[in-house]
């Protein structure tokens, strides 16, 4: 199996490596991991402006929902804002759907704990 996680989450070309099924599985796995320490069963989700962001965000939310978590979807905002909001809001973790400085056909998922 190829390596998925880099130093800053997971990145790849949307609809090749970064597919909805992978985002669903990651959302489910994140919920399972957070469940051990969860207080609110809620995860904040932000994204950048890449066209694949809505698809990956929706699939990730579905994975979270499948294990009893809800999502606070904050939409398009800068990556540091997602980190900050995850820290100050009443959520168990956060996710940013972005590939940062990579070309537009890429996308990725960054994870934050509370």
PyMOL commands that set and color helices and strands:
alter all, ss='L'
color gray80, all
select helices_A, chain A and resi 20-35+53-66+79-88
alter helices_A, ss='H'
color red, helices_A
select strands_A, chain A and resi 5-6+9-13+42-47+70-76+93-97+106-113
alter strands_A, ss='S'
color yellow, strands_A
deselect
rebuild
show_as cartoon
